[in-house]
Amino acid sequence: MRSQSEFARHGTGIALYLAGVFFFAANDALGKWLVADYSVAELLLIRSVGAVIMLVPVAYVARAGFSLKSRWDLHFLRILLQTGDSYCFYFASRHLPLADVMTFYMGGPIILTAVSGLFLGEKVGPYRWGAVLFGFIGVVIALQPSQASLSSGSIVALVGSVQFALSLAMTRKLRDSHPMPLVIWQFIGGGIIGGALCPFGWTTPGAVDGILMLTVGIVAAFCFLCITRALALAPASLLAPFQYSSILWAALFGWMVWHDVPTLHIVIGNAILIASGLFVFYRERVRAVPKEGTVQPIP
């Protein structure tokens, strides 16, 4: 039986994860716009500079330190996965509609749920599996992937989706580490890799675009801080279905910025996504409330 304190911790993790997903959506939209004129490597480099400029003073004030503890091989693998995920997403978004790229990335929760059970030792019951699969049905209904999804760019998006899920699982594995150095070194590693690839395609940005690239880094830093802290508080398999909330933010951004009116299938799909996330949260609440005479955890 779950304790009230554990429910509160998981609830905080869910709230932080939802905030991180929101920053993801904002970051993805701005990044897609920028890579239309600049190379992906250039964006990775400049956004990393913006993120580190923001994170280092915050880490100093918070006295978080910059050293990474535990296994260096896991930290190195996490940095590679996070950088590969970002590179694949921005590269794919240059060749596919954003909605199509997001469709492939919405396979991440299913991959993360499977990885959580196989490699993290988390107990993934039928309710969580059902919520993830139910949410994916909502994704398909909401996005209605176009024929462009069948192009070669879809392979890159699919690879990025796998790396995204594995990087989240790795973050959960390293949950004993402070989130601040995790995120700082993640961007340092991404900046180094982006800088190494920049000679193959560099366009000097103007002042406005340069500031926007730095802003992408700041937004991404907030995002990963939220996600990293969330994964330290709650199991990855519990948080996975809430990844689908990014579709809702995409619809809202489209309506507010580009005046795109959500169609009926988007409304229906989002309703399914919201129901999926609320059901997982409800199950956590049920498991946290003691039942008289009950000695076994609710499955």
C-alpha positions as CSV (number, residue, x, y, z in Angstrom):
1,M,0.0,0.0,0.0
2,R,1.3,3.4,-0.9
3,S,1.8,6.0,1.9
4,Q,0.5,9.5,1.7
5,S,4.1,10.9,1.7
6,E,4.9,8.7,-1.3
7,F,1.8,9.9,-3.1
8,A,2.8,13.5,-2.4
9,R,6.3,12.9,-3.7
10,H,4.9,11.2,-6.8
11,G,2.4,14.1,-7.3
12,T,5.3,16.6,-7.1
13,G,7.1,14.6,-9.7
14,I,4.1,14.5,-12.0
15,A,3.7,18.3,-11.7
16,L,7.4,18.9,-12.5
17,Y,7.2,16.5,-15.4
18,L,4.2,18.3,-16.9
19,A,6.1,21.6,-16.5
20,G,9.1,20.0,-18.3
21,V,6.9,18.8,-21.1
22,F,5.5,22.4,-21.5
23,F,9.1,23.7,-21.9
24,F,9.8,20.9,-24.3
25,A,6.9,22.0,-26.5
26,A,8.0,25.6,-26.5
27,N,11.6,24.6,-27.2
28,D,10.6,22.3,-30.1
29,A,8.5,24.9,-31.8
30,L,11.2,27.6,-31.6
31,G,13.9,25.1,-32.6
32,K,12.1,24.0,-35.7
33,W,11.8,27.6,-36.8
34,L,15.5,28.2,-36.4
35,V,16.8,25.1,-38.1
36,A,15.1,26.2,-41.3
37,D,18.0,28.7,-41.8
38,Y,20.8,27.2,-39.6
39,S,22.4,23.9,-39.2
40,V,21.4,21.6,-36.4
41,A,25.0,21.5,-35.0
42,E,25.1,25.3,-34.9
43,L,21.8,25.3,-32.9
44,L,23.1,22.7,-30.5
45,L,26.3,24.7,-29.9
46,I,24.7,28.1,-29.3
47,R,21.8,26.8,-27.3
48,S,24.3,25.0,-25.0
49,V,26.1,28.3,-24.5
50,G,22.8,29.9,-23.5
51,A,21.9,27.1,-21.1
52,V,25.3,27.0,-19.4
53,I,25.3,30.8,-19.0
54,M,22.0,30.5,-17.1
55,L,22.7,27.3,-15.2
56,V,26.2,28.0,-13.8
57,P,25.2,31.1,-11.7
58,V,22.1,29.2,-10.5
59,A,24.1,26.2,-9.5
60,Y,26.6,28.5,-7.6
61,V,23.8,30.2,-5.7
62,A,22.2,26.9,-4.9
63,R,25.6,25.5,-3.9
64,A,24.8,22.4,-6.0
65,G,28.4,21.9,-7.2
66,F,29.5,20.7,-10.6
67,S,30.9,17.3,-9.9
68,L,29.2,14.1,-11.1
69,K,28.9,11.2,-8.7
70,S,28.5,7.5,-9.2
71,R,29.4,5.8,-12.5
72,W,31.0,8.0,-15.2
73,D,30.1,5.5,-17.9
74,L,26.4,6.0,-17.2
75,H,26.8,9.8,-17.2
76,F,28.7,9.7,-20.5
77,L,26.0,7.5,-22.1
78,R,23.3,9.8,-20.8
79,I,25.0,12.8,-22.4
80,L,25.3,11.0,-25.7
81,L,21.7,9.9,-25.7
82,Q,20.4,13.4,-24.8
83,T,22.5,15.0,-27.5
84,G,21.5,12.4,-30.1
85,D,17.9,12.9,-29.2
86,S,18.1,16.6,-29.7
87,Y,20.0,16.3,-32.9
88,C,17.6,13.8,-34.4
89,F,14.6,15.9,-33.4
90,Y,15.8,19.1,-35.0
91,F,17.1,17.3,-38.1
92,A,13.8,15.4,-38.6
93,S,11.8,18.6,-38.1
94,R,13.6,20.2,-41.1
95,H,12.2,17.5,-43.3
96,L,8.9,16.6,-41.7
97,P,5.9,18.5,-40.3
98,L,6.3,19.1,-36.6
99,A,3.2,17.1,-35.9
100,D,4.7,14.1,-37.7
101,V,7.9,14.3,-35.8
102,M,5.9,14.5,-32.5
103,T,4.0,11.4,-33.6
104,F,7.2,9.3,-33.7
105,Y,8.3,10.8,-30.4
106,M,5.1,9.9,-28.7
107,G,6.2,6.3,-29.0
108,G,8.7,7.3,-26.2
109,P,6.3,6.6,-23.3
110,I,5.8,3.0,-24.5
111,I,9.5,2.5,-24.9
112,L,10.1,4.1,-21.5
113,T,7.5,1.9,-19.8
114,A,9.1,-1.2,-21.2
115,V,12.6,-0.1,-20.3
116,S,11.5,0.8,-16.8
117,G,10.3,-2.7,-16.2
118,L,13.3,-4.5,-17.9
119,F,16.3,-2.4,-16.8
120,L,15.2,-0.2,-13.9
121,G,13.5,-2.9,-11.9
122,E,10.2,-0.9,-11.6
123,K,7.0,-2.8,-11.3
124,V,4.8,-1.9,-14.3
125,G,1.3,-3.2,-13.9
126,P,-1.5,-3.6,-16.4
127,Y,-3.0,-0.2,-15.5
128,R,0.1,1.8,-16.5
129,W,0.5,-0.3,-19.6
130,G,-3.1,0.3,-20.4
131,A,-2.9,4.1,-19.8
132,V,0.2,4.3,-22.1
133,L,-1.4,2.4,-24.9
134,F,-4.7,4.3,-24.5
135,G,-2.8,7.5,-24.7
136,F,-1.0,6.5,-27.9
137,I,-4.4,5.9,-29.5
138,G,-5.2,9.5,-28.6
139,V,-2.0,10.6,-30.3
140,V,-2.9,8.8,-33.5
141,I,-6.4,10.3,-33.5
142,A,-5.1,13.8,-32.7
143,L,-2.2,14.1,-35.1
144,Q,-3.5,12.1,-38.2
145,P,0.1,11.7,-39.5
146,S,0.5,12.8,-43.1
147,Q,2.1,10.8,-46.0
148,A,5.3,12.7,-45.2
149,S,5.7,10.3,-42.2
150,L,6.7,7.6,-44.7
151,S,9.8,9.5,-45.9
152,S,13.4,8.8,-44.9
153,G,13.2,11.6,-42.3
154,S,10.9,9.3,-40.2
155,I,13.8,7.0,-39.6
156,V,15.7,9.8,-37.9
157,A,12.7,10.7,-35.9
158,L,12.2,7.1,-34.8
159,V,15.9,6.8,-33.7
160,G,15.5,10.0,-31.8
161,S,12.4,8.7,-30.0
162,V,14.3,5.6,-28.9
163,Q,17.2,7.8,-27.6
164,F,14.8,10.1,-25.8
165,A,13.2,7.2,-23.9
166,L,16.5,5.6,-23.1
167,S,17.9,9.0,-21.8
168,L,14.9,9.3,-19.5
169,A,15.5,5.8,-18.2
170,M,19.2,6.7,-17.7
171,T,18.2,9.8,-15.8
172,R,16.0,7.8,-13.5
173,K,19.0,5.4,-13.0
174,L,21.1,8.3,-11.9
175,R,18.4,9.8,-9.6
176,D,20.8,9.9,-6.6
177,S,22.8,12.6,-8.4
178,H,21.9,16.3,-8.0
179,P,19.9,17.5,-11.1
180,M,21.9,20.7,-11.5
181,P,25.3,19.1,-12.5
182,L,23.4,16.5,-14.5
183,V,21.9,19.1,-16.7
184,I,25.0,21.3,-16.8
185,W,27.2,18.5,-18.1
186,Q,24.5,17.4,-20.5
187,F,24.6,20.8,-22.2
188,I,28.4,21.0,-22.0
189,G,28.6,17.7,-23.8
190,G,26.0,18.7,-26.3
191,G,27.9,21.9,-27.0
192,I,31.1,20.1,-27.6
193,I,29.5,17.7,-30.0
194,G,27.7,20.5,-31.8
195,G,30.9,22.6,-32.0
196,A,32.8,19.6,-33.5
197,L,30.2,19.3,-36.2
198,C,29.8,23.1,-36.9
199,P,32.6,23.3,-39.6
200,F,30.4,21.1,-41.8
201,G,27.7,23.8,-41.9
202,W,27.9,27.3,-40.3
203,T,25.8,30.4,-41.0
204,T,26.6,33.4,-38.9
205,P,23.3,34.4,-37.2
206,G,22.1,38.0,-36.9
207,A,21.5,39.5,-33.5
208,V,17.9,38.5,-33.2
209,D,18.4,34.9,-34.3
210,G,21.5,34.6,-32.1
211,I,19.4,35.7,-29.1
212,L,16.6,33.3,-30.0
213,M,19.2,30.4,-30.2
214,L,20.4,31.4,-26.7
215,T,16.8,31.5,-25.6
216,V,16.3,27.9,-26.9
217,G,19.1,26.9,-24.5
218,I,17.5,28.7,-21.5
219,V,14.1,27.1,-22.2
220,A,15.7,23.7,-22.7
221,A,17.6,24.1,-19.4
222,F,14.4,24.7,-17.5
223,C,12.9,21.8,-19.2
224,F,15.6,19.3,-18.3
225,L,15.8,20.6,-14.7
226,C,12.1,19.8,-14.3
227,I,12.4,16.4,-16.0
228,T,15.5,15.4,-14.1
229,R,14.0,16.3,-10.7
230,A,10.7,14.6,-11.6
231,L,12.5,11.4,-12.4
232,A,14.2,11.6,-9.0
233,L,10.9,11.8,-7.3
234,A,8.7,9.4,-9.3
235,P,9.1,6.1,-11.2
236,A,9.7,6.6,-15.0
237,S,6.8,4.2,-15.8
238,L,4.5,6.4,-13.8
239,L,5.6,9.6,-15.5
240,A,5.6,8.2,-19.1
241,P,1.9,8.7,-19.9
242,F,2.1,12.4,-19.0
243,Q,4.5,12.9,-22.0
244,Y,1.3,12.9,-24.1
245,S,0.4,16.3,-22.7
246,S,2.8,17.8,-25.2
247,I,0.2,17.3,-27.9
248,L,-2.2,19.6,-25.9
249,W,0.5,22.3,-25.7
250,A,1.2,22.0,-29.4
251,A,-2.5,22.6,-30.2
252,L,-2.7,25.6,-27.9
253,F,0.5,27.1,-29.3
254,G,-0.9,26.6,-32.8
255,W,-4.1,28.4,-31.9
256,M,-2.6,31.3,-30.0
257,V,0.4,32.0,-32.3
258,W,-0.7,30.9,-35.8
259,H,-4.5,31.0,-35.2
260,D,-4.9,27.3,-36.1
261,V,-8.3,26.2,-35.0
262,P,-8.2,22.7,-33.5
263,T,-10.2,20.2,-35.6
264,L,-12.6,17.6,-34.1
265,H,-10.1,14.8,-34.3
266,I,-7.5,16.9,-32.3
267,V,-10.1,17.7,-29.6
268,I,-11.1,14.0,-29.4
269,G,-7.5,12.9,-29.3
270,N,-6.5,15.4,-26.6
271,A,-9.5,14.3,-24.5
272,I,-8.2,10.7,-24.6
273,L,-4.7,11.9,-23.7
274,I,-5.9,13.9,-20.8
275,A,-8.0,11.0,-19.6
276,S,-5.0,8.7,-19.8
277,G,-2.9,11.0,-17.6
278,L,-5.7,11.6,-15.1
279,F,-6.3,7.8,-14.8
280,V,-2.7,7.2,-13.9
281,F,-2.9,9.9,-11.3
282,Y,-6.1,8.5,-9.9
283,R,-4.6,5.0,-9.6
284,E,-1.7,6.6,-7.6
285,R,-4.2,8.3,-5.3
286,V,-6.1,5.0,-4.8
287,R,-2.9,3.2,-3.9
288,A,-2.0,5.9,-1.4
289,V,-5.2,5.6,0.6
290,P,-5.2,2.8,3.2
291,K,-8.0,0.2,2.9
292,E,-9.3,-1.5,6.0
293,G,-8.3,-5.1,6.1
294,T,-6.2,-4.8,3.0
295,V,-2.6,-6.2,3.3
296,Q,-1.6,-6.5,-0.4
297,P,-0.8,-3.7,-2.8
298,I,-3.5,-2.9,-5.3
299,P,-2.2,-4.2,-8.7
